């Protein structure tokens, strides 16, 4: 996947779903005083415009191995991919290169607890002409370890309505 490139969030339009979610994630991380905010800190009403572009993955740790299962796939993602990933394992319906990049990305995310922002083509045969921005964000349901990964992915020209709620 030679078109994959990590990018700075400032290179993405303010109303793009990736940038909108990154702002929310960053506020919650700062409010919690931890590198990885709790899933319960993310208010769906605040990110309503992002939800169609959201994938939620569960981190499945089995001894020395880690796998990932899609817990939720937003409606716009399902339409864009042509498949509903909900309940599927990472790798299903991806090119081998796309799966390899995702696994490396997720391993890095679990190691350094920092979002990864990239621009790439979709890693799906017959859809690889679609250029997207992707944001990969660590979250935890409880405890200190990241156990959910939120991926926001949308074509580069996508804009969303956002409702910004001030942190209390």
Secondary structure, 3 states (H helix, E strand, C coil): CCCCEECCHHHCCCCCHHHHHHHHHHHHHHHHCCCCCEHHHCCCCCCCCCHHHEEEEEEEEECCEEEEEEEEECHHHHHHHCCCCCCCECCCCCCHHHHHHHHHHHHHHHHHCCCEEEEEECCCCCCCCCEEEEEEEEEECCCCCCCEEEEEEEECCCCCCCCCCCCC
